[in-house]
């Protein structure tokens, strides 16, 4: 039937009921795959910030003229997120729910947990800044505690959202009609 021509004889437009529809789990999967990919890229950016910090402090490669604080243990642990992110990325093309489940647990252990530890360790600096309006060190014209907590908050939100998206993907992949691998 041409779009400007007459309707086909015997069709009043109600014959669309028999047509197939895309199952909801496939729509959810496609949507959350894109979101998880974007979050993995954002996570790579946060890891690159820590790598730049490491290069400047440990390898004396001057990327900025700022005097940076010492590298802490939580930063080394957080860098394991690079491998964890690759694990999550590898699970996406073939809907491998068991690998994505491992990604969820590893992301919580190597990403979210070190961020909470760092936030806990730097509470005295933050309280000194909030209560007494003084900071021991400044970074890019701002108190170091403010810059650190901004980073911790953004990285925490990215990783928490990644865990949420991954759990939604695992749930969608394990619904009826999807193969679980």
Number of C-alpha atoms within 10 A of each C-alpha: 7 7 6 6 7 8 12 10 6 7 9 9 9 7 9 9 8 7 6 7 7 7 11 10 19 16 12 16 21 13 13 20 20 13 15 24 17 14 21 22 14 17 22 17 13 20 19 14 13 17 15 16 22 19 15 20 17 11 10 10 12 13 11 11 8 12 13 16 12 11 15 10 11 16 19 15 15 20 19 16 25 18 14 23 23 13 18 25 18 15 18 20 8 10 21 19 23 13 17 23 18 15 26 24 13 21 25 19 17 21 26 21 17 21 24 14 12 17 17 10 11 13 13 12 17 21 14 14 17 13 8 9 10 13 17 10 14 16 15 12 9 11 18 20 24 17 15 15 17 12 15 19 15 14 20 19 14 22 25 18 15 27 24 14 23 24 18 17 27 20 14 23 21 17 14 10 11 13 12 15 12
